[in-house]
Amino acid sequence: MTTFRLSPAVADAFPDTLIAVVIATGVRGREAWPATAAAQEDLEQRLAAGTWAPADESDPRIEAWHTAYRSFGTNPRRVRPSVDALGRRLAKKGSLPRINPAVDSYNAVSVRHGLPAGAFDLDRVTGDVEIRYADGSETFTPLGEPDTAETPKPGEVIYTDTTDVLTRHWNHRDAHRPRVTEDSTHVAFVLETLHATRDGHLVKTAASELQDLLTGHSTQSTVHCLGPAHLQVTA
């Protein structure tokens, strides 16, 4: 069992935060996930036809994250929220990256709804997960750079476990250790908004869509909601 915890300080600073934590067990990442492939292709085809475009920084969903980043000293045009970076990549290249089925699933849901999303292999996570302000003593090893060590600046919002940082700048980049691969079987997905009053329905819809993509490729999935009214969930 892993507890996900939102620190009171972060909750006070961002009182309309809502984070859906989708826990999947028995994930089978080495088989084909046709519904995920179809979801990716649908977005790419709609983009090419001009009937849909990913949210950009003028969209309120993205703008809110830019404002949050600036509040803890991060320049969001140099270090972009994950959904912003993914949407820009899609708009430029016309296609979404193909990583593995689980990652491709949350990427498709993320860009469709304009919500930051990420995932952790819970078998690689140590202890509980907390979303809190960094104090400057933590270490972070970026995804794909196992020999690199960074130190988040004090005041930066991070995801962290009992070993080190899982995600920098709240949702800019994941760490290497808890990365989700084809062999990950116990996965926590997160979908986030800073404006639950306005976009909470999107988070719930996105979580449901992600569960649909997981259906048939996992033993079970459950959704838990984290926010100022519920500072921790255990799954």
C-alpha positions, 0 to 999 in steps of 0.5 A: 500500500502506498499513501499519496499525500498533499502537503498542507502548505501546497494545499493552502497555496493552491486551494482548488487543486484536484489530483486523480490518482489511478492505481492499476494492478496486473498491468500487461505492457507487452501486449497490444493495446488497440484502444490506446493506439486508436485514441492516439490516431484519433487525436492526430487525425483530428489535428491534421483535419483542423477540427481539434488542436491541443491546448496552448499557453493561452488556454486557461488550463495551461495558463494556470500552470504557468502562473503556478510555476512562476509562483515558485520561481520556475520560468514556464516558457523554459521549463514547461508543464508536461501537458504544455510541452506535449501539446506543443510537440504534437502541434509541431510534429503532428504525432504523439510519441510512442513509448509503451502502452501505459505511457501512451495511454496517459499521454493521449488522455492528458493532451485530449483534456489539457491536463498534466498527467504522469505515472510511477511504477509503484514497485520502484517507489520507496515508502509514501509519495508526497507533493510538497515544497522542496527544501533544497536538500533533495536529489533528482535523477531525470528520466533517461539520464541515470547518471545525472543528479540535480537539486531542486531549488528551495520552494519548488513544488515536487513529488517525492518519496522517501529516497528522492524526488520523483517529479520536478517543478510539480509536473515538468519531468519525471525521475528515472527510477520510478519510470513506467516500462513495458514490464511495470505491473503496478502503476500509479497514474496522476491527472491534475488541475489547479482549478477543480471548480472549473475543471474538476469534471475534466479530471474525472472524465480523464480518469474514467477514460484512462481506466477504459484504456486499462481495461483488458490490460490490467487486473484492476484499476481504482481512482482516488481523489487528492486535494485540500479536503482530502490531503492523503489517499492510500491505495 
